[in-house]
Amino acid sequence: MRLQRLRRALEPLIRRLLHFYWRFSRGATLGVRAMVIDGAGRIFLIKHSYVEGWHLPGGGVETGETFLGALARELAEEGNIVLAAPPALHGIFFNRRTSRRDHVALYIVREFRQDAPPVPNHEIVEHGFFAPGALPDGTSRATRARVAEVLEGVAVSEVW
């Protein structure tokens, strides 16, 4: 618990240092997220050990990796989720809260397999499927905005 608090306290500094490094090593940073929707219409969310709130699963696209390759990897790592069909691209967003160089692609995943729930670990401390009208307290602003776009028909923003 103490280590978790330290990670959360240091996360903004670490993020700034990494983005400073990426500014010189990469032209831009790319990320991928998934809105995984089960047969009951619930959305899969995760809670990290190093940042506050509930978020859609996903992460960075590595050098030499495609968006879909990164998506499949992140879903397996964070949710024990395997894609059963190609997901639909919802949009590509500018993530200015992270960096002036960061963009995130969001895919909608409706066909998937999750043979067993993921086991919480040092990175993902909680996870679950939640009804859109009953998202957990602490769900991030960006996650709520994407849910509203996809499920309520709210106009799609260009900003994460």
C-alpha positions as CSV (number, residue, x, y, z in Angstrom):
1,M,0.0,0.0,0.0
2,R,2.9,2.4,0.8
3,L,4.6,1.6,-2.4
4,Q,1.4,2.2,-4.3
5,R,1.0,5.6,-2.7
6,L,4.6,6.4,-3.6
7,R,4.0,5.4,-7.3
8,R,0.9,7.6,-7.5
9,A,2.8,10.5,-6.0
10,L,5.7,10.1,-8.4
11,E,3.6,9.4,-11.5
12,P,3.3,13.0,-12.7
13,L,7.0,13.5,-12.4
14,I,7.8,10.2,-14.1
15,R,5.3,11.0,-16.9
16,R,6.9,14.4,-17.5
17,L,10.4,12.9,-17.6
18,L,9.4,10.2,-20.0
19,H,7.7,12.7,-22.3
20,F,10.8,14.9,-22.2
21,Y,12.8,11.8,-23.3
22,W,10.2,10.9,-26.0
23,R,10.3,14.5,-27.3
24,F,13.8,13.8,-28.6
25,S,13.5,10.1,-29.4
26,R,10.1,10.1,-31.1
27,G,8.2,12.5,-33.3
28,A,5.0,11.8,-31.5
29,T,3.6,9.3,-29.0
30,L,0.8,7.0,-30.0
31,G,-1.6,5.2,-27.7
32,V,-4.5,2.8,-28.1
33,R,-7.5,2.2,-25.9
34,A,-10.5,-0.1,-26.1
35,M,-14.1,0.2,-25.1
36,V,-14.9,-3.4,-24.5
37,I,-18.7,-3.9,-24.3
38,D,-20.0,-7.3,-23.2
39,G,-23.3,-9.0,-24.2
40,A,-25.1,-7.2,-21.4
41,G,-23.9,-3.8,-22.6
42,R,-21.4,-3.4,-19.7
43,I,-18.1,-1.7,-20.2
44,F,-14.7,-3.1,-19.1
45,L,-12.7,-0.7,-17.0
46,I,-9.4,-0.9,-15.2
47,K,-7.7,0.9,-12.3
48,H,-4.0,1.3,-12.3
49,S,-1.7,1.2,-9.3
50,Y,0.2,4.4,-10.5
51,V,-2.6,6.8,-11.5
52,E,-5.9,7.7,-10.0
53,G,-9.3,6.7,-11.4
54,W,-10.9,4.1,-13.6
55,H,-9.9,4.0,-17.3
56,L,-10.5,2.1,-20.5
57,P,-7.8,-0.5,-21.0
58,G,-4.9,0.3,-23.3
59,G,-1.5,1.7,-23.6
60,G,1.4,2.8,-25.8
61,V,2.0,1.6,-29.4
62,E,5.6,0.4,-29.5
63,T,8.0,1.0,-32.3
64,G,7.3,-1.5,-35.1
65,E,3.9,-2.3,-33.7
66,T,0.5,-1.7,-35.3
67,F,-2.4,-0.1,-33.5
68,L,-4.3,-3.5,-33.6
69,G,-1.2,-5.3,-32.5
70,A,-0.8,-3.0,-29.5
71,L,-4.6,-3.2,-28.8
72,A,-4.5,-7.0,-28.7
73,R,-1.4,-7.0,-26.5
74,E,-2.8,-4.5,-24.0
75,L,-6.2,-6.2,-23.8
76,A,-4.4,-9.5,-23.0
77,E,-2.1,-7.9,-20.4
78,E,-4.7,-5.8,-18.7
79,G,-7.9,-7.8,-19.0
80,N,-7.1,-11.3,-20.2
81,I,-9.3,-10.4,-23.2
82,V,-8.7,-11.9,-26.6
83,L,-10.2,-10.3,-29.7
84,A,-12.7,-12.6,-31.5
85,A,-13.3,-10.2,-34.5
86,P,-11.7,-7.0,-35.8
87,P,-12.8,-4.1,-33.6
88,A,-14.3,-0.8,-35.0
89,L,-12.2,2.3,-34.9
90,H,-14.2,5.0,-33.0
91,G,-11.7,7.8,-33.5
92,I,-8.2,9.2,-33.0
93,F,-7.9,11.8,-30.3
94,F,-5.3,14.4,-29.4
95,N,-4.3,13.8,-25.7
96,R,-3.0,17.2,-24.7
97,R,-3.3,16.4,-21.0
98,T,-0.4,14.0,-21.4
99,S,1.7,15.8,-24.0
100,R,1.5,18.1,-27.0
101,R,2.7,15.2,-29.0
102,D,0.3,12.4,-27.8
103,H,-2.5,10.8,-29.8
104,V,-4.9,8.0,-28.8
105,A,-6.8,5.7,-31.1
106,L,-10.0,4.3,-29.5
107,Y,-11.5,1.0,-30.8
108,I,-14.9,-0.5,-29.9
109,V,-14.7,-4.2,-29.0
110,R,-17.9,-6.2,-29.0
111,E,-16.6,-9.6,-30.0
112,F,-14.1,-11.0,-27.5
113,R,-13.2,-13.9,-25.2
114,Q,-12.3,-13.6,-21.6
115,D,-11.7,-17.2,-20.4
116,A,-10.9,-16.1,-16.9
117,P,-10.9,-12.7,-15.1
118,P,-7.5,-11.1,-14.9
119,V,-5.6,-11.4,-11.7
120,P,-4.8,-8.0,-10.1
121,N,-1.0,-7.3,-10.3
122,H,1.5,-4.5,-9.7
123,E,0.0,-2.5,-12.6
124,I,-3.7,-3.3,-12.7
125,V,-5.1,-3.3,-9.1
126,E,-8.9,-3.5,-10.0
127,H,-11.0,-4.3,-13.0
128,G,-14.6,-5.0,-13.9
129,F,-17.5,-4.7,-16.3
130,F,-19.8,-1.8,-15.4
131,A,-23.2,-0.7,-16.7
132,P,-22.9,2.6,-18.6
133,G,-25.2,4.3,-16.1
134,A,-23.4,3.0,-13.1
135,L,-19.7,3.7,-13.8
136,P,-17.6,3.6,-10.6
137,D,-16.7,6.7,-8.7
138,G,-13.4,8.1,-10.0
139,T,-14.1,7.1,-13.6
140,S,-11.9,9.5,-15.6
141,R,-13.4,12.4,-17.5
142,A,-12.1,11.1,-20.8
143,T,-13.6,7.7,-20.2
144,R,-17.0,9.2,-19.4
145,A,-16.8,11.4,-22.5
146,R,-16.0,8.4,-24.8
147,V,-18.9,6.4,-23.3
148,A,-21.2,9.3,-24.0
149,E,-20.0,9.5,-27.6
150,V,-20.3,5.8,-28.3
151,L,-23.5,5.0,-26.4
152,E,-25.4,8.3,-26.2
153,G,-24.7,9.8,-29.5
154,V,-22.9,12.8,-28.1
155,A,-20.8,14.6,-30.7
156,V,-17.3,13.1,-31.0
157,S,-14.5,15.4,-29.8
158,E,-11.0,15.5,-31.3
159,V,-9.5,15.8,-27.8
160,W,-9.1,13.0,-25.4
